[in-house]
């Protein structure tokens, strides 16, 4: 998404890798929120839909957007 390719160093711990994922998703969702405020619905929806395809669940709420990874069976 957005042309970003992430290569994780093998020495990075799972905790460090998850922190990176959290920060990237938070950044993407902040950009999506800006698009929503500008009423750029097509872009905002595209971001949401692409995250969904990557197994991220996005929930918009009055207090902000929340996300989590979809649990795999």
DASUL-V464741 format. One record per residue. RES is the residue in one letter. PHI is phi in radians with two decimals (none if undefined). Layout:
RES_PHI + RES_PHI
This chain:
X_none + X_1.06 + X_1.25 + X_-1.72 + X_-1.98 + X_-1.93 + X_-1.96 + X_-1.56 + X_-1.19 + X_-1.10 + X_-1.36 + X_-1.21 + X_-1.33 + X_-1.02 + X_-1.06 + X_-1.14 + X_-1.14 + X_-1.17 + X_-1.10 + X_-1.11 + X_-1.04 + X_-1.00 + X_-1.15 + X_-1.16 + X_-1.15 + X_-1.04 + X_-1.10 + X_-1.05 + X_-1.22 + X_-1.15 + X_-1.12 + X_-1.08 + X_-1.10 + X_-1.08 + X_-1.12 + X_-1.14 + X_-1.11 + X_-1.46 + X_1.10 + X_-1.58 + X_-1.07 + X_-1.05 + X_-1.18 + X_-1.05 + X_-1.19 + X_-1.11 + X_-1.06 + X_-1.03 + X_-1.15 + X_-1.22 + X_-1.12 + X_-1.08 + X_-1.11 + X_-1.62 + X_1.26 + X_-1.75 + X_-1.71 + X_-1.98 + X_-2.26 + X_-1.52 + X_-2.42 + X_-0.99 + X_-1.57 + X_2.19 + X_-1.57 + X_-2.00 + X_-2.52 + X_-2.76 + X_-1.41 + X_-1.19 + X_-1.37 + X_-1.63 + X_-1.16
